[in-house]
Amino acid sequence: MKKLLVLVGALYLQAAFVQAEVVVIGNPSVKTTLSSAEVKNLFLGKRRALSDGTKVDVIELAKESPIREAFHSKFTKKTQAQLNSYWTRLVFTGKGKMPKEASDSKALISMIASNPGLIGYVDSSEVTSDVVVLAK
């Protein structure tokens, strides 16, 4: 039993060290950086424009994505269950519409690279020259 607990503990610590660094990305035409509060407000639908007035839409990764969970843990401080409840309430009352979703990071980067009005997030190791980092 003790060996099992030690093994589980070691795996847990290893997973903590492998955790991704999530970054918010945008089209290279965007020439601003975002604070954590701005990111939170954009991804919760409370704002639809950057501080310089540029209108943007956000795009999320699929609900099953561990990067999505890491992003919301870091920036919005909400779990997937809390997000589901939040967006259901906004959509039902007509105060918002759910963000678009991309199936994976490559699709998300491709969408953002071809559309200056989109921002999203990926693991920092997946950032390409087609996009710029707006927040860490």
Number of C-alpha atoms within 10 A of each C-alpha: 6 7 8 9 10 11 11 12 12 12 11 11 10 11 11 10 8 8 12 16 14 22 21 23 29 28 24 18 12 19 11 15 18 17 13 15 10 18 22 18 16 20 21 19 18 12 16 16 15 16 13 9 8 13 13 17 18 21 19 23 23 16 14 10 13 13 23 20 18 19 23 17 13 16 19 18 13 15 14 14 8 11 15 13 11 14 18 15 14 15 12 10 10 9 11 15 14 17 15 12 15 18 13 14 20 13 13 21 26 15 19 23 22 13 16 18 18 21 28 26 27 25 19 15 10 12 18 14 10 14 21 22 23 21 17 16
